Amino acid sequence: MAEGRAAQGYGGESLLFLTDEQLRQGIEAMFFAYRGFTADPDRILADMAYGRAHHRAVHFISRAPGTTVNNLLNILGVTKQSLNRVLRTLIQDGLVESRVGKTDKRERHLHLTEKGAELERTLSDAQRERMRAAYREAGPEAVSGFRQVLEAMMDADLRRKYVRLKEAGQ
């Protein structure tokens, strides 16, 4: 933490010297927050017999239209077999379109269809609403601190991917 910056948390504990119990509470809060964060999309996806892997694929195809299958594999960190199973379903159901590369015919570029974009909006709207309410309740300093903590928890390679994706979306 930068010098001169307050290093106090709830109840005045120093954030530089968290006890194992305080860290355990943070870990548990993260588990429960993740359950809340995914609950709304899970309900929407369950009606379609889809899961979180479908959600992640739709999300990242939306963020980078035309992304290749290999790039999506790299972002999601899943096996080719697992991703192919998810993509096959999304393509068959008319949510994703796979186009042959213009320069490299072996590449497959992924795009959401209108139906896929609508699903992505529905899923993201639910998550944005939950995050908006949490951010509003926590306040602007907590929002910045939360992002800093999340980024600090990422392995260096994942942080680079995150930064590239974030910069591409601006």
N, C-alpha and C positions, 0 to 999 in steps of 0.2 A: 504494500500500500504506500502511496506517495507520502512524503513527510509533510506535516502540517495538515493533513487530512484527518478528520475524526475517524477513529477506528473503533467506534462504539456500536454495539448492536442492541437488540432488545434487552431491556433490563441492565444495560450498561456494560455487558461483557465485552472484553477486548476481542475483536475479530482476528487478531493475530495469534491468540492463544486459546482457541476453542478446545474444549474438552472432548473426549471420545463420545460422551453422552450428547453434547451439543451437535457434533457431527452426525451421530446416529439419527437425531431428530431431523436434521436437514435431509438426510438420505430418505427417511420415511416420508417427509413432506414431499420430496420429489416423486416418490412412487405414487402417492395419492394424487398429487397434482397431475401426473401423467395420465392416471386413470380418468380424472375429470376432463382433461384436455382431449382425450380420445373417445370419451363416452358418446358425445353427440354424433360424430362421424360413424362410430361403430353401429349405432342404431340405424342410421341411414343405409349403411352398407349391408347390414344384416338382411334387410328387406330385398336386397338384390343378390344375396348369396355371395357377397364379396367380403374381403377382409382388409386388414391394415396394409398388406403388401400391395393390393390394388390401389388403395388410397395414396400410398407413397409414390407409386408409378404415375398415377394421374397427376399428382401434385407437381412432380419434377418435370414431367412432359409439358405441363402448362407453363412452368417457369422458364423452360428452354425449348420452345417449339422447334422441331427439326432435329432435336438431339438424337444422337445415334444410340443404338442398343448398347454398344460398348461403353459409351459415356454414362448411360443410365446404370449399367452394371457397376461402374466405378463409383458413382454417387451412392447407390443403395447398398453396396457391399454384400450382394447376394450372389448365389451361384447362377450360372447361365441357365441351368435347368429350371430353377425356381422362377427366374424372371420370365423365361419363355412360357411357362405355364400361365403366369399372370397375364402376359401380353396376349397370348392366344385367346384367352377369355375376353379381354377388353376389345380386341380386334373383332372377334366373332359377334360380340354384342353391339358393335358399331360405335364404340366410344373412342377408339384409337385407330389411326390410319398409319400403316407402315409403307413408306415410299422408298424406292430404290435410289441410291445416291447418284447424283449427276456425274460426278468425277470418278467415283469408285463404286462400281456396280455391286460390289460385295456388301457395301454398307446399307443399313436400313435406317432411315430417318423417321422419327416418330412425331406424330401430330395428333392433337385431340380433334375429334369431330365436333360438330355443334352440340351433339348430345353429350359428348365427353366434357366439353367446356362447361355445360350446364351442371353436370354432376360435380365438377371441380369447384364451381362457384358455390353450390349448395354446401359442400363439405367445408370449404374455406370460410364461408359466411358464419357457419356455426362456431368454428374455432376462433375466428376474429372477434365475434361477439363475446365469447368467454374471456379471451385475452383482454379485450377492451375494458370489460367490467373489472377484471382483476387489476389492470394497470391503473384504472381510474381510482380504485379503492386504495392501492398501494402508494400512489403518488409518483411524480416525475423522477425523484432521486432513486426510488426503488426500481423503476423501469431501467434506468441506466445501469444500476448496480446488478440487476438480474442478468442483463445482457452480458456484462463483463464477467460474471461468474460462469455463465453458460459457455462463453468463448474460452475462458481459462480452463474449463474442464475438457475441452476438445483436444485430442491428440493433434500434434503439429500438422500432420497430413490432412486430417479432417478439417482443421481450421483453415488451411489453404483452400480446400474445396469450397468451404462455406463462404470465405471472402470472395472468391472468384464468382460464385453464384450471386452473392449479394451485390457485387459491383456490376455484374451483367444485367441485373434487374433494375438498376437505377437509370 
